[in-house]
Amino acid sequence: MTRKGPRSPKSSRPRLAFIGMISLFTHTAAMARAAEAAHSPPTKNIAAVVTIYTHNSHADLIVSRLLQTDTLDGKGKDSALKLASLYTDQKPEKDISRLLAASHRFRVSDTIEDALTLGTGRLAVDGVLLIAEHGEYPKSALGNTQYPKRRFWEATLKVFRESGRVVPVFIDKHLADNWQDAKFIYDSARELKIPIMAGSSVPVTWRRPPADVRRGARLREIVAITYHITEHYGFHALEVVQALAEQRRGGETGIKSVQTLAGDAVWRAFDEKKFDVELFDAAMQRLSQRQNRTRSLREAVKEPRLFRVEYADGLRAHLLELNGVAGEWTAAWRYADDNSVESSLFWTQEGRPAMHFTWLQNGIEQMMLTGKPSWNAERTLLTSGTLHALLVSLKEDQRVVETPYLKLAYQPSWRWAEPPPPPPMREWREQ
């Protein structure tokens, strides 16, 4: 999920106590696992290149699983990956990476080159995590945060080229905040034959009820519900829709146009039934924590948005951003052959250890160990470009944006599998 990590509430505990808690926890966990180390399978050394590393940041929720087991408390499953080095682009006051480095003995690098070469001047790691989420960065003209993904990527490419070899790379969330950078990253990865994977944790998380598009079935329409900020959580919703859509007959064919509607235009779309309202009702019924139940939809949602996606093969998808009613992701889809409907809630664990990130990590580990991506990078290239085009539509008077460059065809290499039940949840502020 990735998703944009929640803000940690201010803790009443003194910072020194928190530091002590980390130190005690990491020492105890290390001692408990020391006896098992000699019998552990070979690990892959990983370099992490992140924007910031604070408690509950994406760096914490992904990289810390290499240090503190998959439950972030030393009591879960050890990762097959070893954090060898870390580069942080920014170091805010609440940075925890240096504390973790002291207890877990990984290298803290001042440059991306050093993180990947471990000071040897040549590529010296088996994989790279690029996590550009959170931190203080400028906004683009479209309003989305300009995280330094291309800069991170180009620095990584430089080391690969100079070393004459490549290793797998995972990029958290979208490939980039704009189409040009996303396509550059994808194209250069293909040029150098870099195993690359990106995306959200939401497609791999729990589905309630467990459901997926029947492989090879013909689809007519998908309707999804999303919330929060379009450029952050809207991306997760697009990844959910794409993970469903790619399972249909023929695989993915690409997207020919998109449009964003806002405000009264959304309510007119409801009135004129510009989308399948039965699917919308099915998706709404999957919300487990619907907000403002006593108020009508139009009273509760002050700034609705509707994202329309037209696929090259005729499939339609509609995503509704409904802040004031929804605080979860749901989706419903209709089959073309028998007109039947399925729907599900894409449930995420909103507290530590945010276990949906573990299912994302499992996919990352599989790629790092085998050199083969666990799912298609094309999926995230498509959703990255779709999000950018939707923001263009919103900026430019809600016009239809033709997207011939998004007619990307691919066959999915991944299919959702139901994860085991989640472990007990802790408060966000806890370790």
Beta strands, then each sheet from edge to edge (+ up, - down):
strand 1: 44-50
strand 2: 81-88
strand 3: 107-109
strand 4: 127-131
strand 5: 169-172
strand 6: 196-199
strand 7: 206-208
strand 8: 219-226
strand 9: 255-262
strand 10: 305-311
strand 11: 316-321
strand 12: 329-335
strand 13: 341-347
strand 14: 401-402
sheet 1: 3+ 2+ 1+ 4+ 5+ 6+
sheet 2: 7+ 13- 12+ 8- 11- 10+ 9- 14+
end
